[in-house]
């Protein structure tokens, strides 16, 4: 017998003495976990895609909020200037009436 044949015989003895039921159970577990892993990889791809979409929407919303804030601030400043102008006009009208009618 050659060394190769001796090695084969050694391994054959191990297989022959192994519990066949245990081997089948382990094969079943391997198949289960391979399938589970494939499902998880699919789920990861789906979640990654959803995450990318949410990030895009988030950036759009941030940009829109920023624009709305700047617009609101500009509108507030515009209204403040308008109020100041109207108050100034009221003061001028009061001063003009006081000159014409000293009792007021």
LINQUIBEL-V30234 format. One record per residue. PHI is phi in whole degrees, 0 to 359 (none if undefined). PSI is psi in radians with two decimals (999 if undefined). Layout:
# LINQUIBEL-V30234
phi=PHI psi=PSI
phi=PHI psi=PSI
This chain:
# LINQUIBEL-V30234
phi=none psi=2.42
phi=273 psi=2.98
phi=298 psi=-0.63
phi=296 psi=-0.78
phi=294 psi=-0.64
phi=297 psi=-0.73
phi=296 psi=-0.76
phi=299 psi=-0.75
phi=297 psi=-0.69
phi=300 psi=-0.83
phi=291 psi=-0.63
phi=299 psi=-0.69
phi=298 psi=-0.71
phi=297 psi=-0.79
phi=295 psi=-0.74
phi=295 psi=-0.58
phi=271 psi=-0.23
phi=291 psi=2.64
phi=285 psi=1.95
phi=300 psi=-0.68
phi=297 psi=-0.68
phi=293 psi=-0.69
phi=298 psi=-0.78
phi=296 psi=-0.69
phi=298 psi=-0.76
phi=294 psi=-0.68
phi=299 psi=-0.74
phi=299 psi=-0.73
phi=295 psi=-0.73
phi=299 psi=-0.82
phi=299 psi=-0.74
phi=300 psi=-0.84
phi=288 psi=-0.52
phi=295 psi=-0.79
phi=296 psi=-0.75
phi=299 psi=-0.72
phi=296 psi=-0.71
phi=297 psi=-0.72
phi=297 psi=-0.72
phi=293 psi=-0.65
phi=296 psi=-0.70
phi=297 psi=-0.77
phi=297 psi=-0.72
phi=299 psi=-0.76
phi=298 psi=-0.75
phi=297 psi=-0.83
phi=294 psi=-0.63
phi=296 psi=-0.76
phi=297 psi=-0.78
phi=298 psi=-0.71
phi=298 psi=-0.74
phi=300 psi=-0.75
phi=296 psi=-0.75
phi=296 psi=-0.65
phi=295 psi=-0.72
phi=297 psi=-0.80
phi=297 psi=-0.69
phi=299 psi=-0.79
phi=297 psi=-0.71
phi=297 psi=-0.78
phi=296 psi=-0.72
phi=299 psi=-0.76
phi=296 psi=-0.76
phi=296 psi=-0.73
phi=297 psi=-0.71
phi=298 psi=-0.77
phi=295 psi=-0.76
phi=298 psi=-0.73
phi=298 psi=-0.83
phi=297 psi=-0.70
phi=296 psi=-0.76
phi=296 psi=-0.73
phi=296 psi=-0.76
phi=296 psi=-0.71
phi=294 psi=-0.69
phi=298 psi=-0.76
phi=295 psi=-0.70
phi=297 psi=-0.77
phi=293 psi=-0.66
phi=300 psi=-0.76
phi=297 psi=-0.72
phi=296 psi=-0.76
phi=298 psi=-0.77
phi=300 psi=-0.75
phi=297 psi=-0.77
phi=294 psi=-0.69
phi=296 psi=-0.68
phi=296 psi=-0.74
phi=297 psi=-0.71
phi=298 psi=-0.80
phi=300 psi=-0.73
phi=295 psi=-0.70
phi=295 psi=-0.73
phi=297 psi=-0.72
phi=294 psi=-0.66
phi=293 psi=-0.67
phi=289 psi=-0.63
phi=295 psi=-0.63
phi=293 psi=-0.69
phi=282 psi=-0.63
phi=234 psi=1.58
phi=300 psi=-0.36
phi=290 psi=-0.44
phi=282 psi=999
